[in-house]
């Protein structure tokens, strides 16, 4: 028997889960979605767990990850999942080391639209701890809704065949063939995320700032960095008297801009004069920090990265406010964010490693992991895999992790979801 034939014998039917390119308002009628708020039946409490985010454990409400209406999932005749009902996935978003973060999966026999959104409890943990999502670490959990609640993305489902292999060229070929059958040949990959652009790129780009929300986000990112530098200096080494002069000047200017933002509607356009003044202020911040190399932790690259992240965050907020609101953002920025979710043409090396430029979310099959999660749970059933990327689900770092929810086959057959375990691993 050839290697290809042996791999074919490992084939399992599975389901790709594809999220929307942009988030939607919370009131969107989707029955299956990532993020947002769960439509929990009244009999369920919001799950909690003991999590050690700092030095001591504390009981907190878990982050809501996804809701899946099983009636929308293809698999009639072969899937071990219930044919109807809704699964609700919760997990700790605090990075407590790669392994098994606290999680809960709830199952209700009712449809995904049977109940209204459950409002988040007051003890809901911030995404990735108190610092928030890596991309928007300036958010304040006491003020910002999306410091604790992921943006809502409706999902759709497509069948494919999954194979079990480890770093195998033939397995990679089969994987790519199946994915392209389900998703198409893919678009050319463009490594052009906004947070990777340089200061020079932003100097040539005159599309920003385009509203007051973006100005507020950029200003808050600057204040976050400045406060860190004034407190921690250069990676914990106290700052010198000379090194704190520039951050203090930056802080004073940032506070002035923040005061202006408070009196204006966030999604209002900015006039040409304001745009020019803000850009001048931002580039002045950059020049000031160029003089502080190796004196404070924040570098010029971080400031440019935060601008890109702020643009993406602003567009996501606009999409959540109103589906048509993104029409008021520069098309190039919206297209850039959308592109990060599009299936890109895979390479043989990516297939061999089971990791692609496009995040692969799936139910059933084997799944992919950066270490050994799929091997450890080979006898279990994969309820859900969510792969992080630089534009979505980026809880802990500037790389994407892989989150799995696993269930024992016997427990699933009995409808017992109480012992589901999660694994979270990153490269």
C-alpha positions in Angstrom: 0.0 0.0 0.0 1.4 3.4 -1.0 1.8 6.3 1.5 -1.0 8.1 -0.3 -3.3 5.1 0.1 -2.4 4.9 3.8 -3.2 8.5 4.3 -6.5 8.1 2.5 -7.5 5.5 5.0 -7.1 8.1 7.8 -9.6 10.5 6.1 -12.3 11.8 8.3 -15.2 14.1 7.2 -15.0 17.5 8.9 -16.5 20.9 8.6 -14.8 24.2 7.9 -16.1 27.2 9.8 -15.7 30.4 7.9 -16.2 33.7 9.7 -17.5 36.9 8.0 -14.8 39.3 6.8 -16.0 42.1 9.1 -17.9 42.0 12.4 -21.6 42.9 12.6 -23.8 44.7 15.1 -24.7 42.7 18.2 -28.3 42.6 17.2 -27.5 40.8 14.0 -29.8 37.7 13.6 -27.0 35.1 13.1 -27.6 31.9 14.9 -24.0 30.7 14.6 -21.2 33.2 15.2 -17.8 33.9 16.8 -17.7 36.5 19.6 -20.5 38.8 20.5 -22.9 37.7 23.2 -24.4 34.3 23.7 -28.1 33.7 23.3 -28.2 31.6 26.5 -31.3 29.9 27.7 -32.4 31.3 31.1 -31.6 28.0 32.9 -27.9 28.5 32.2 -25.6 30.7 34.3 -22.7 32.4 32.6 -19.8 30.0 33.3 -17.1 30.9 35.7 -13.7 29.4 36.7 -10.8 30.0 39.0 -8.0 31.7 37.0 -4.6 32.9 38.1 -4.1 36.0 36.1 -1.6 37.5 38.5 -0.3 36.1 41.8 -3.4 34.5 43.3 -6.4 32.7 41.8 -9.7 34.5 41.4 -13.1 33.4 40.3 -14.1 35.2 37.0 -16.6 34.8 34.3 -15.2 33.1 31.2 -14.8 34.7 27.8 -17.6 33.8 25.4 -15.9 32.4 22.2 -18.6 31.0 19.9 -22.2 29.9 19.5 -23.0 27.1 17.0 -26.5 26.2 15.9 -26.1 22.5 15.0 -29.0 22.6 12.6 -26.8 24.8 10.4 -23.8 22.4 10.5 -23.7 19.9 7.6 -23.2 16.3 8.5 -26.4 14.3 8.2 -25.8 10.6 8.4 -22.2 10.7 9.6 -21.7 13.4 12.2 -21.5 12.3 15.8 -22.9 15.7 16.8 -26.6 16.3 17.7 -28.6 17.2 14.6 -30.3 20.1 16.4 -29.7 22.3 19.3 -27.0 24.9 20.1 -23.5 24.7 21.5 -22.1 27.7 23.5 -18.3 27.8 23.9 -16.5 29.6 26.8 -12.9 29.7 27.7 -10.3 31.6 29.8 -8.6 34.2 27.7 -5.9 34.8 30.3 -2.6 33.3 29.1 -1.7 30.9 31.9 0.8 28.9 29.8 0.2 26.7 26.9 -1.9 23.7 27.9 -5.5 23.4 29.0 -7.1 26.7 29.9 -10.4 26.5 31.9 -13.4 26.2 29.6 -17.0 25.3 29.5 -19.2 24.1 26.6 -23.0 24.3 27.2 -25.6 22.5 25.1 -29.2 23.4 24.7 -31.7 21.5 22.5 -33.2 24.8 21.4 -32.3 26.8 18.3 -29.7 29.5 18.2 -32.2 32.3 18.0 -34.6 31.1 20.7 -33.4 33.5 23.3 -32.1 37.1 23.4 -28.5 38.0 24.0 -27.3 37.4 27.5 -25.6 40.6 28.8 -22.1 40.0 30.2 -21.7 39.7 34.0 -19.7 42.4 35.8 -16.9 39.9 36.6 -16.2 39.0 33.0 -12.5 38.8 32.5 -10.7 41.2 30.1 -9.4 39.6 27.0 -5.9 38.3 27.7 -5.9 39.8 31.2 -5.9 43.4 32.3 -3.9 44.5 29.3 -6.6 43.5 26.8 -6.1 42.1 23.3 -2.5 42.5 22.2 -3.7 44.6 19.2 -5.7 47.1 21.4 -3.8 46.9 24.7 -4.8 50.5 25.5 -8.4 49.6 26.1 -9.8 50.1 29.6 -11.9 47.1 30.9 -14.0 49.6 33.0 -15.0 51.6 29.9 -14.5 49.7 26.7 -17.0 47.0 25.8 -14.7 45.2 23.4 -11.9 44.9 26.0 -14.0 42.0 27.4 -16.3 41.0 24.5 -15.0 39.8 21.2 -16.5 41.4 18.0 -19.3 39.4 16.6 -18.7 37.5 13.3 -21.4 35.3 11.8 -20.0 32.0 10.5 -20.9 29.6 7.6 -20.0 26.0 7.1 -18.4 23.9 4.4 -17.6 20.2 4.2 -14.1 18.9 3.6 -12.1 15.8 4.3 -9.3 15.9 7.0 -6.3 13.6 7.2 -3.9 12.6 10.0 -0.3 13.3 9.3 2.7 15.1 10.9 5.0 17.2 8.7 4.3 15.1 5.6 4.5 16.2 2.0 2.0 13.7 0.7 -0.4 14.5 3.5 0.1 18.2 2.7 -0.9 17.6 -0.9 -4.1 15.9 0.1 -4.9 18.6 2.6 -4.4 21.4 0.0 -6.5 19.5 -2.5 -9.4 19.2 -0.1 -9.2 22.8 1.1 -9.0 24.1 -2.4 -12.0 22.0 -3.3 -14.0 23.6 -0.5 -12.6 27.1 -0.7 -11.3 27.6 -4.2 -7.7 28.1 -5.4 -7.1 31.1 -3.2 -6.0 34.7 -3.7 -2.4 35.8 -3.9 -0.9 36.3 -0.4 -0.1 39.9 0.5 1.9 40.5 3.7 0.5 44.0 4.1 -1.2 44.2 7.5 -1.4 47.8 8.6 0.4 47.1 11.8 3.4 46.1 9.8 3.7 49.4 7.9 6.5 51.7 8.7 6.4 55.4 9.7 7.5 56.3 6.2 4.4 54.4 4.8 2.1 56.4 7.0 3.8 59.6 6.1 2.9 59.0 2.4 -0.6 57.8 3.3 -2.9 60.8 3.8 -6.1 58.8 4.5 -5.7 59.0 8.2 -7.2 60.1 10.6 -10.6 59.7 9.1 -12.8 60.2 12.3 -12.6 61.1 15.9 -12.8 57.5 17.1 -9.5 56.8 15.4 -7.9 59.9 16.9 -9.1 58.8 20.3 -7.7 55.3 19.8 -4.3 56.6 18.6 -4.1 59.1 21.5 -4.9 56.4 24.0 -2.3 54.1 22.5 0.3 56.9 22.9 -0.7 57.5 26.5 -0.5 53.8 27.2 3.1 53.6 25.9 4.1 56.8 27.7 2.7 55.6 31.0 4.6 52.4 30.6 7.8 54.2 29.9 7.5 56.6 32.8 6.8 53.7 35.1 9.1 51.0 33.9 11.8 52.8 31.9 13.8 50.5 29.7 12.5 47.0 30.4 12.2 47.5 34.1 15.3 49.7 34.5 14.2 53.0 36.0 14.2 55.9 33.5 16.7 58.6 33.9 15.7 62.2 34.4 16.7 63.0 30.8 14.6 60.1 29.5 11.4 61.2 31.1 11.3 64.7 29.6 10.1 63.6 26.2 7.4 61.2 27.4 6.1 63.9 29.7 5.8 66.3 26.8 4.1 63.6 24.7 1.7 62.9 27.6 0.7 66.6 27.8 -0.1 66.8 24.1 -2.0 63.5 24.2 -4.2 64.7 27.1 -5.0 67.8 25.1 -6.2 65.7 22.1 -8.1 63.4 24.4 -10.0 66.4 25.8 -11.0 67.5 22.3 -12.2 64.0 21.6 -14.6 64.0 24.6 -16.6 66.8 23.2 -17.2 65.3 19.7 -19.1 62.4 18.2 -16.7 59.5 17.7 -17.7 58.6 14.1 -17.8 62.2 12.9 -15.3 63.1 10.1 -12.4 65.3 10.9 -11.8 68.5 8.8 -8.7 69.1 6.8 -7.2 71.4 9.4 -7.7 68.9 12.3 -6.3 66.1 10.2 -3.1 68.1 9.4 -2.7 69.1 13.0 -3.1 65.6 14.3 -0.7 64.1 11.8 1.8 66.7 12.7 1.4 65.9 16.4 1.8 62.1 15.7 5.0 62.5 13.6 6.3 64.8 16.4 5.8 61.9 18.8 7.7 59.6 16.5 10.6 62.0 16.2 10.7 62.5 20.0 10.8 58.7 20.5 13.6 58.3 18.0 15.8 60.2 20.4 15.0 57.7 23.2 16.3 54.5 21.6 17.4 52.1 24.4 16.3 54.6 27.1 12.6 53.5 27.2 10.8 50.3 26.3 8.6 51.8 23.5 10.3 52.1 20.1 9.2 53.9 17.0 8.1 50.6 15.5 5.6 50.1 18.3 4.1 53.5 17.7 3.6 52.7 14.0 2.2 49.3 14.9 -0.3 50.8 17.3 -1.5 53.2 14.6 -2.2 50.3 12.2 -4.0 48.4 15.0 -6.0 51.5 15.9 -7.2 51.8 12.3 -8.3 48.2 12.2 -10.0 48.5 15.6 -11.8 51.6 14.5 -13.1 49.9 11.3 -14.3 47.0 13.4 -16.1 49.4 15.8 -17.7 51.1 12.8 -18.9 47.8 11.4 -20.4 46.9 14.7 -22.1 50.3 15.0 -23.8 50.0 11.6 -23.3 47.6 8.7 -23.0 50.7 6.4 -20.8 52.7 8.6 -17.6 51.3 7.1 -18.5 53.1 3.9 -17.2 56.2 5.6 -13.8 54.6 6.2 -11.1 54.7 3.4 -11.7 51.8 1.1 -8.0 50.8 1.1 -8.1 50.2 4.9 -11.4 48.2 4.8 -10.1 46.1 1.9 -6.8 45.5 3.8 -8.7 44.2 6.9 -11.1 42.1 4.8 -8.2 40.6 2.9 -6.8 39.0 6.1 -9.8 36.6 6.2 -9.7 35.6 2.5 -8.3 32.2 1.6 -4.9 32.6 0.0 -3.2 30.3 -2.4 -1.5 27.6 -0.2 2.1 26.5 -0.7 3.4 22.9 -0.5 5.3 23.8 2.7 2.2 25.2 4.4 0.3 22.0 3.5 3.0 19.8 4.9 3.0 21.8 8.2 -0.9 22.1 8.3 -0.5 25.9 8.8 -1.6 28.4 6.2 -1.7 32.2 5.9 -5.4 31.9 6.3 -6.7 30.8 9.7 -8.5 27.4 9.5 -11.5 27.1 11.8 -13.1 23.7 11.9 -15.4 21.2 13.6 -14.6 17.5 13.7 -11.7 15.9 11.8 -8.2 16.0 13.4 -7.4 19.7 13.6 -4.0 21.4 13.6 -1.8 22.4 16.5 1.6 24.0 17.0 2.7 21.3 19.4 1.0 18.1 20.4 -2.6 18.9 21.1 -4.0 16.9 18.2 -1.8 13.8 19.0 -2.8 14.0 22.7 -6.5 14.0 21.8 -6.5 11.7 18.8 -9.2 9.5 20.4 -11.3 12.5 21.3 -13.7 14.4 19.0 -12.9 17.9 18.0 -15.9 20.1 18.8 -14.3 23.3 17.5 -11.0 24.7 16.4 -10.3 28.4 16.2 -7.0 29.5 14.7 -5.9 33.0 15.6 -4.4 35.4 13.1 -3.1 39.0 13.1 -6.5 40.4 12.3 -8.7 38.3 14.6 -8.6 36.3 17.8 -5.3 37.7 18.9 -5.5 37.3 22.7 -1.9 37.0 23.8 0.7 37.9 21.3 1.5 39.2 17.8 1.1 35.6 16.4 -1.9 33.5 16.1 -2.6 30.6 18.5 -4.8 27.6 18.1 -7.7 27.0 20.4 -9.4 23.6 20.5 -12.4 22.1 22.4 -12.3 18.3 22.8 -14.9 15.8 24.0 -14.8 12.1 24.8 -16.8 10.1 22.2 -18.8 8.3 24.9 -19.6 11.6 26.7 -20.8 13.1 23.4 -23.0 10.0 22.7 -24.6 10.6 26.1 -25.1 14.3 25.5 -22.7 15.1 28.4 -20.7 18.2 27.6 -19.6 18.8 31.2 -16.1 17.3 30.8 -15.0 19.1 27.6 -11.4 20.2 27.7 -9.7 23.0 25.8 -6.1 23.3 24.5 -4.5 26.5 23.5 -1.1 26.4 21.8 1.0 28.9 19.8 4.2 28.8 17.8 
